[in-house]
Amino acid sequence: MTLAMSLIRNLSYEHQQLVQAMLPQLLIALVNRLGGTVDMPAKELDATGGFNLAMQVFEDEKSFRFEVVKKAGLAGDGDR
């Protein structure tokens, strides 16, 4: 079963808490996937204000999909 893509902020409080608890693991997994080291300028982190993180769950595959999506009605710096 696949659950629809959802913005994390639109999840129930309980599910938001589960995602928050999972964030350190997610960062570790992403950095490992990128070779174990990631250098990122502060400017790039600062430019994330126009985006949200969406998540989809694939229960049958026991996997997640995370997608960066532009906040509605925003344009300009940091366009993806």
Backbone as XML, in Angstrom:
<?xml version="1.0"?>
<chain id="A" units="angstrom">
  <residue number="1" name="MET">
    <atom name="N" x="0.843" y="-1.183" z="0.000"/>
    <atom name="CA" x="0.000" y="0.000" z="0.000"/>
    <atom name="C" x="0.886" y="1.244" z="0.000"/>
  </residue>
  <residue number="2" name="THR">
    <atom name="N" x="0.511" y="2.220" z="-0.793"/>
    <atom name="CA" x="1.244" y="3.476" z="-0.864"/>
    <atom name="C" x="0.362" y="4.586" z="-0.332"/>
  </residue>
  <residue number="3" name="LEU">
    <atom name="N" x="0.879" y="5.344" z="0.601"/>
    <atom name="CA" x="0.143" y="6.488" z="1.117"/>
    <atom name="C" x="0.484" y="7.703" z="0.276"/>
  </residue>
  <residue number="4" name="ALA">
    <atom name="N" x="-0.470" y="8.592" z="0.110"/>
    <atom name="CA" x="-0.286" y="9.780" z="-0.729"/>
    <atom name="C" x="0.832" y="10.662" z="-0.189"/>
  </residue>
  <residue number="5" name="MET">
    <atom name="N" x="1.473" y="11.399" z="-1.090"/>
    <atom name="CA" x="2.500" y="12.368" z="-0.712"/>
    <atom name="C" x="1.841" y="13.426" z="0.162"/>
  </residue>
  <residue number="6" name="SER">
    <atom name="N" x="2.438" y="13.709" z="1.304"/>
    <atom name="CA" x="1.885" y="14.685" z="2.239"/>
    <atom name="C" x="2.978" y="15.615" z="2.712"/>
  </residue>
  <residue number="7" name="LEU">
    <atom name="N" x="2.621" y="16.881" z="2.901"/>
    <atom name="CA" x="3.536" y="17.786" z="3.574"/>
    <atom name="C" x="3.591" y="17.379" z="5.031"/>
  </residue>
  <residue number="8" name="ILE">
    <atom name="N" x="4.768" y="17.359" z="5.578"/>
    <atom name="CA" x="4.918" y="16.923" z="6.961"/>
    <atom name="C" x="4.102" y="17.803" z="7.893"/>
  </residue>
  <residue number="9" name="ARG">
    <atom name="N" x="4.019" y="19.093" z="7.602"/>
    <atom name="CA" x="3.249" y="19.999" z="8.464"/>
    <atom name="C" x="1.759" y="19.684" z="8.444"/>
  </residue>
  <residue number="10" name="ASN">
    <atom name="N" x="1.279" y="18.926" z="7.441"/>
    <atom name="CA" x="-0.136" y="18.571" z="7.356"/>
    <atom name="C" x="-0.458" y="17.242" z="8.032"/>
  </residue>
  <residue number="11" name="LEU">
    <atom name="N" x="0.546" y="16.570" z="8.557"/>
    <atom name="CA" x="0.314" y="15.303" z="9.245"/>
    <atom name="C" x="-0.270" y="15.549" z="10.624"/>
  </residue>
  <residue number="12" name="SER">
    <atom name="N" x="-0.829" y="14.513" z="11.205"/>
    <atom name="CA" x="-1.325" y="14.624" z="12.579"/>
    <atom name="C" x="-0.153" y="14.922" z="13.511"/>
  </residue>
  <residue number="13" name="TYR">
    <atom name="N" x="-0.461" y="15.456" z="14.679"/>
    <atom name="CA" x="0.587" y="15.792" z="15.651"/>
    <atom name="C" x="1.436" y="14.564" z="15.965"/>
  </residue>
  <residue number="14" name="GLU">
    <atom name="N" x="0.779" y="13.427" z="16.158"/>
    <atom name="CA" x="1.498" y="12.183" z="16.478"/>
    <atom name="C" x="2.473" y="11.810" z="15.359"/>
  </residue>
  <residue number="15" name="HIS">
    <atom name="N" x="2.020" y="11.905" z="14.124"/>
    <atom name="CA" x="2.898" y="11.570" z="13.005"/>
    <atom name="C" x="4.008" y="12.602" z="12.832"/>
  </residue>
  <residue number="16" name="GLN">
    <atom name="N" x="3.726" y="13.870" z="13.100"/>
    <atom name="CA" x="4.775" y="14.890" z="13.054"/>
    <atom name="C" x="5.860" y="14.578" z="14.077"/>
  </residue>
  <residue number="17" name="GLN">
    <atom name="N" x="5.466" y="14.133" z="15.259"/>
    <atom name="CA" x="6.438" y="13.788" z="16.292"/>
    <atom name="C" x="7.301" y="12.607" z="15.863"/>
  </residue>
  <residue number="18" name="LEU">
    <atom name="N" x="6.696" y="11.630" z="15.194"/>
    <atom name="CA" x="7.464" y="10.487" z="14.692"/>
    <atom name="C" x="8.487" y="10.929" z="13.650"/>
  </residue>
  <residue number="19" name="VAL">
    <atom name="N" x="8.084" y="11.832" z="12.759"/>
    <atom name="CA" x="9.015" y="12.343" z="11.749"/>
    <atom name="C" x="10.134" y="13.126" z="12.422"/>
  </residue>
  <residue number="20" name="GLN">
    <atom name="N" x="9.801" y="13.963" z="13.405"/>
    <atom name="CA" x="10.821" y="14.728" z="14.129"/>
    <atom name="C" x="11.840" y="13.795" z="14.779"/>
  </residue>
  <residue number="21" name="ALA">
    <atom name="N" x="11.357" y="12.704" z="15.360"/>
    <atom name="CA" x="12.260" y="11.744" z="16.002"/>
    <atom name="C" x="13.141" y="11.042" z="14.973"/>
  </residue>
  <residue number="22" name="MET">
    <atom name="N" x="12.658" y="10.932" z="13.745"/>
    <atom name="CA" x="13.370" y="10.234" z="12.689"/>
    <atom name="C" x="14.386" y="11.133" z="11.974"/>
  </residue>
  <residue number="23" name="LEU">
    <atom name="N" x="14.307" y="12.452" z="12.128"/>
    <atom name="CA" x="15.169" y="13.368" z="11.374"/>
    <atom name="C" x="16.664" y="13.101" z="11.535"/>
  </residue>
  <residue number="24" name="PRO">
    <atom name="N" x="17.175" y="12.860" z="12.743"/>
    <atom name="CA" x="18.613" y="12.553" z="12.834"/>
    <atom name="C" x="18.992" y="11.313" z="12.020"/>
  </residue>
  <residue number="25" name="GLN">
    <atom name="N" x="18.144" y="10.282" z="12.047"/>
    <atom name="CA" x="18.417" y="9.075" z="11.264"/>
    <atom name="C" x="18.372" y="9.385" z="9.770"/>
  </residue>
  <residue number="26" name="LEU">
    <atom name="N" x="17.423" y="10.223" z="9.375"/>
    <atom name="CA" x="17.298" y="10.603" z="7.973"/>
    <atom name="C" x="18.547" y="11.335" z="7.498"/>
  </residue>
  <residue number="27" name="LEU">
    <atom name="N" x="19.036" y="12.275" z="8.291"/>
    <atom name="CA" x="20.254" y="12.999" z="7.920"/>
    <atom name="C" x="21.450" y="12.063" z="7.801"/>
  </residue>
  <residue number="28" name="ILE">
    <atom name="N" x="21.582" y="11.143" z="8.740"/>
    <atom name="CA" x="22.686" y="10.176" z="8.687"/>
    <atom name="C" x="22.585" y="9.331" z="7.418"/>
  </residue>
  <residue number="29" name="ALA">
    <atom name="N" x="21.372" y="8.827" z="7.117"/>
    <atom name="CA" x="21.184" y="7.995" z="5.926"/>
    <atom name="C" x="21.478" y="8.778" z="4.648"/>
  </residue>
  <residue number="30" name="LEU">
    <atom name="N" x="21.043" y="10.043" z="4.579"/>
    <atom name="CA" x="21.297" y="10.854" z="3.388"/>
    <atom name="C" x="22.780" y="11.137" z="3.198"/>
  </residue>
  <residue number="31" name="VAL">
    <atom name="N" x="23.469" y="11.490" z="4.280"/>
    <atom name="CA" x="24.905" y="11.755" z="4.175"/>
    <atom name="C" x="25.648" y="10.475" z="3.800"/>
  </residue>
  <residue number="32" name="ASN">
    <atom name="N" x="25.266" y="9.346" z="4.385"/>
    <atom name="CA" x="25.879" y="8.069" z="3.995"/>
    <atom name="C" x="25.652" y="7.785" z="2.517"/>
  </residue>
  <residue number="33" name="ARG">
    <atom name="N" x="24.445" y="8.047" z="2.028"/>
    <atom name="CA" x="24.113" y="7.807" z="0.627"/>
    <atom name="C" x="24.953" y="8.680" z="-0.299"/>
  </residue>
  <residue number="34" name="LEU">
    <atom name="N" x="25.346" y="9.856" z="0.195"/>
    <atom name="CA" x="26.149" y="10.792" z="-0.597"/>
    <atom name="C" x="27.645" y="10.601" z="-0.387"/>
  </residue>
  <residue number="35" name="GLY">
    <atom name="N" x="28.039" y="9.461" z="0.188"/>
    <atom name="CA" x="29.451" y="9.142" z="0.323"/>
    <atom name="C" x="30.032" y="9.368" z="1.704"/>
  </residue>
  <residue number="36" name="GLY">
    <atom name="N" x="29.216" y="9.775" z="2.664"/>
    <atom name="CA" x="29.680" y="9.893" z="4.041"/>
    <atom name="C" x="30.109" y="11.277" z="4.468"/>
  </residue>
  <residue number="37" name="THR">
    <atom name="N" x="30.287" y="12.189" z="3.534"/>
    <atom name="CA" x="30.680" y="13.562" z="3.857"/>
    <atom name="C" x="29.927" y="14.511" z="2.938"/>
  </residue>
  <residue number="38" name="VAL">
    <atom name="N" x="29.377" y="15.571" z="3.518"/>
    <atom name="CA" x="28.705" y="16.605" z="2.732"/>
    <atom name="C" x="29.164" y="17.957" z="3.245"/>
  </residue>
  <residue number="39" name="ASP">
    <atom name="N" x="29.706" y="18.778" z="2.357"/>
    <atom name="CA" x="30.044" y="20.159" z="2.691"/>
    <atom name="C" x="28.943" y="21.041" z="2.128"/>
  </residue>
  <residue number="40" name="MET">
    <atom name="N" x="28.397" y="21.911" z="2.982"/>
    <atom name="CA" x="27.291" y="22.750" z="2.553"/>
    <atom name="C" x="27.468" y="24.160" z="3.092"/>
  </residue>
  <residue number="41" name="PRO">
    <atom name="N" x="27.452" y="25.154" z="2.215"/>
    <atom name="CA" x="27.572" y="26.529" z="2.685"/>
    <atom name="C" x="26.321" y="26.954" z="3.452"/>
  </residue>
  <residue number="42" name="ALA">
    <atom name="N" x="26.513" y="27.801" z="4.449"/>
    <atom name="CA" x="25.392" y="28.306" z="5.246"/>
    <atom name="C" x="24.358" y="28.987" z="4.356"/>
  </residue>
  <residue number="43" name="LYS">
    <atom name="N" x="24.811" y="29.632" z="3.290"/>
    <atom name="CA" x="23.906" y="30.321" z="2.368"/>
    <atom name="C" x="22.870" y="29.355" z="1.788"/>
  </residue>
  <residue number="44" name="GLU">
    <atom name="N" x="23.301" y="28.129" z="1.521"/>
    <atom name="CA" x="22.381" y="27.130" z="0.971"/>
    <atom name="C" x="21.320" y="26.734" z="1.998"/>
  </residue>
  <residue number="45" name="LEU">
    <atom name="N" x="21.719" y="26.603" z="3.246"/>
    <atom name="CA" x="20.746" y="26.319" z="4.304"/>
    <atom name="C" x="19.779" y="27.479" z="4.473"/>
  </residue>
  <residue number="46" name="ASP">
    <atom name="N" x="20.313" y="28.697" z="4.429"/>
    <atom name="CA" x="19.475" y="29.884" z="4.588"/>
    <atom name="C" x="18.457" y="30.021" z="3.460"/>
  </residue>
  <residue number="47" name="ALA">
    <atom name="N" x="18.725" y="29.438" z="2.310"/>
    <atom name="CA" x="17.856" y="29.573" z="1.139"/>
    <atom name="C" x="16.717" y="28.558" z="1.110"/>
  </residue>
  <residue number="48" name="THR">
    <atom name="N" x="16.497" y="27.828" z="2.193"/>
    <atom name="CA" x="15.462" y="26.792" z="2.196"/>
    <atom name="C" x="14.095" y="27.300" z="2.633"/>
  </residue>
  <residue number="49" name="GLY">
    <atom name="N" x="13.989" y="28.567" z="2.994"/>
    <atom name="CA" x="12.732" y="29.106" z="3.518"/>
    <atom name="C" x="11.556" y="29.025" z="2.567"/>
  </residue>
  <residue number="50" name="GLY">
    <atom name="N" x="11.799" y="28.944" z="1.279"/>
    <atom name="CA" x="10.717" y="28.880" z="0.305"/>
    <atom name="C" x="10.273" y="27.471" z="-0.033"/>
  </residue>
  <residue number="51" name="PHE">
    <atom name="N" x="10.732" y="26.491" z="0.737"/>
    <atom name="CA" x="10.439" y="25.099" z="0.419"/>
    <atom name="C" x="9.864" y="24.355" z="1.620"/>
  </residue>
  <residue number="52" name="ASN">
    <atom name="N" x="9.132" y="23.296" z="1.322"/>
    <atom name="CA" x="8.640" y="22.361" z="2.324"/>
    <atom name="C" x="9.171" y="20.975" z="1.987"/>
  </residue>
  <residue number="53" name="LEU">
    <atom name="N" x="9.132" y="20.103" z="2.974"/>
    <atom name="CA" x="9.498" y="18.713" z="2.761"/>
    <atom name="C" x="8.222" y="17.881" z="2.737"/>
  </residue>
  <residue number="54" name="ALA">
    <atom name="N" x="8.033" y="17.149" z="1.649"/>
    <atom name="CA" x="6.889" y="16.249" z="1.528"/>
    <atom name="C" x="7.395" y="14.823" z="1.713"/>
  </residue>
  <residue number="55" name="MET">
    <atom name="N" x="6.511" y="13.952" z="2.190"/>
    <atom name="CA" x="6.900" y="12.577" z="2.471"/>
    <atom name="C" x="5.818" y="11.640" z="1.959"/>
  </residue>
  <residue number="56" name="GLN">
    <atom name="N" x="6.253" y="10.514" z="1.418"/>
    <atom name="CA" x="5.344" y="9.462" z="0.986"/>
    <atom name="C" x="5.847" y="8.155" z="1.577"/>
  </residue>
  <residue number="57" name="VAL">
    <atom name="N" x="4.914" y="7.314" z="2.012"/>
    <atom name="CA" x="5.258" y="6.027" z="2.610"/>
    <atom name="C" x="4.821" y="4.917" z="1.662"/>
  </residue>
  <residue number="58" name="PHE">
    <atom name="N" x="5.735" y="3.993" z="1.401"/>
    <atom name="CA" x="5.440" y="2.800" z="0.616"/>
    <atom name="C" x="5.477" y="1.622" z="1.588"/>
  </residue>
  <residue number="59" name="GLU">
    <atom name="N" x="4.318" y="1.269" z="2.109"/>
    <atom name="CA" x="4.265" y="0.243" z="3.155"/>
    <atom name="C" x="4.732" y="-1.117" z="2.657"/>
  </residue>
  <residue number="60" name="ASP">
    <atom name="N" x="4.344" y="-1.501" z="1.439"/>
    <atom name="CA" x="4.734" y="-2.816" z="0.919"/>
    <atom name="C" x="6.248" y="-2.950" z="0.793"/>
  </residue>
  <residue number="61" name="GLU">
    <atom name="N" x="6.905" y="-1.871" z="0.364"/>
    <atom name="CA" x="8.357" y="-1.884" z="0.195"/>
    <atom name="C" x="9.091" y="-1.475" z="1.467"/>
  </residue>
  <residue number="62" name="LYS">
    <atom name="N" x="8.332" y="-1.040" z="2.479"/>
    <atom name="CA" x="8.921" y="-0.541" z="3.728"/>
    <atom name="C" x="9.950" y="0.546" z="3.419"/>
  </residue>
  <residue number="63" name="SER">
    <atom name="N" x="9.490" y="1.533" z="2.649"/>
    <atom name="CA" x="10.383" y="2.625" z="2.273"/>
    <atom name="C" x="9.641" y="3.957" z="2.308"/>
  </residue>
  <residue number="64" name="PHE">
    <atom name="N" x="10.426" y="5.015" z="2.261"/>
    <atom name="CA" x="9.900" y="6.373" z="2.284"/>
    <atom name="C" x="10.398" y="7.105" z="1.050"/>
  </residue>
  <residue number="65" name="ARG">
    <atom name="N" x="9.633" y="8.084" z="0.616"/>
    <atom name="CA" x="10.091" y="9.025" z="-0.413"/>
    <atom name="C" x="9.958" y="10.418" z="0.184"/>
  </residue>
  <residue number="66" name="PHE">
    <atom name="N" x="11.041" y="11.169" z="0.135"/>
    <atom name="CA" x="11.043" y="12.552" z="0.583"/>
    <atom name="C" x="11.251" y="13.418" z="-0.642"/>
  </residue>
  <residue number="67" name="GLU">
    <atom name="N" x="10.482" y="14.502" z="-0.720"/>
    <atom name="CA" x="10.586" y="15.401" z="-1.866"/>
    <atom name="C" x="10.535" y="16.842" z="-1.382"/>
  </residue>
  <residue number="68" name="VAL">
    <atom name="N" x="11.439" y="17.649" z="-1.898"/>
    <atom name="CA" x="11.440" y="19.077" z="-1.604"/>
    <atom name="C" x="10.483" y="19.736" z="-2.587"/>
  </residue>
  <residue number="69" name="VAL">
    <atom name="N" x="9.506" y="20.469" z="-2.050"/>
    <atom name="CA" x="8.514" y="21.144" z="-2.886"/>
    <atom name="C" x="8.493" y="22.630" z="-2.559"/>
  </residue>
  <residue number="70" name="LYS">
    <atom name="N" x="8.274" y="23.431" z="-3.580"/>
    <atom name="CA" x="8.215" y="24.879" z="-3.395"/>
    <atom name="C" x="6.931" y="25.239" z="-2.650"/>
  </residue>
  <residue number="71" name="LYS">
    <atom name="N" x="7.030" y="26.138" z="-1.690"/>
    <atom name="CA" x="5.843" y="26.636" z="-1.008"/>
    <atom name="C" x="4.960" y="27.348" z="-2.023"/>
  </residue>
  <residue number="72" name="ALA">
    <atom name="N" x="3.664" y="27.204" z="-1.871"/>
    <atom name="CA" x="2.710" y="27.795" z="-2.811"/>
    <atom name="C" x="2.869" y="29.306" z="-2.876"/>
  </residue>
  <residue number="73" name="GLY">
    <atom name="N" x="2.844" y="29.838" z="-4.091"/>
    <atom name="CA" x="2.856" y="31.280" z="-4.289"/>
    <atom name="C" x="4.200" y="31.955" z="-4.151"/>
  </residue>
  <residue number="74" name="LEU">
    <atom name="N" x="5.294" y="31.192" z="-4.045"/>
    <atom name="CA" x="6.616" y="31.799" z="-3.888"/>
    <atom name="C" x="7.443" y="31.590" z="-5.146"/>
  </residue>
  <residue number="75" name="ALA">
    <atom name="N" x="8.238" y="32.583" z="-5.461"/>
    <atom name="CA" x="9.182" y="32.480" z="-6.577"/>
    <atom name="C" x="10.407" y="33.290" z="-6.218"/>
  </residue>
  <residue number="76" name="GLY">
    <atom name="N" x="11.464" y="33.122" z="-6.986"/>
    <atom name="CA" x="12.655" y="33.932" z="-6.742"/>
    <atom name="C" x="13.852" y="33.093" z="-6.403"/>
  </residue>
  <residue number="77" name="ASP">
    <atom name="N" x="14.721" y="33.620" z="-5.519"/>
    <atom name="CA" x="15.963" y="32.936" z="-5.149"/>
    <atom name="C" x="15.664" y="31.550" z="-4.632"/>
  </residue>
  <residue number="78" name="GLY">
    <atom name="N" x="16.534" y="30.627" z="-4.965"/>
    <atom name="CA" x="16.400" y="29.265" z="-4.462"/>
    <atom name="C" x="15.448" y="28.416" z="-5.275"/>
  </residue>
  <residue number="79" name="ASP">
    <atom name="N" x="15.008" y="28.899" z="-6.452"/>
    <atom name="CA" x="14.119" y="28.084" z="-7.273"/>
    <atom name="C" x="14.771" y="26.751" z="-7.573"/>
  </residue>
  <residue number="80" name="ARG">
    <atom name="N" x="14.002" y="25.688" z="-7.539"/>
    <atom name="CA" x="14.478" y="24.354" z="-7.870"/>
    <atom name="C" x="14.006" y="23.990" z="-9.245"/>
  </residue>
</chain>
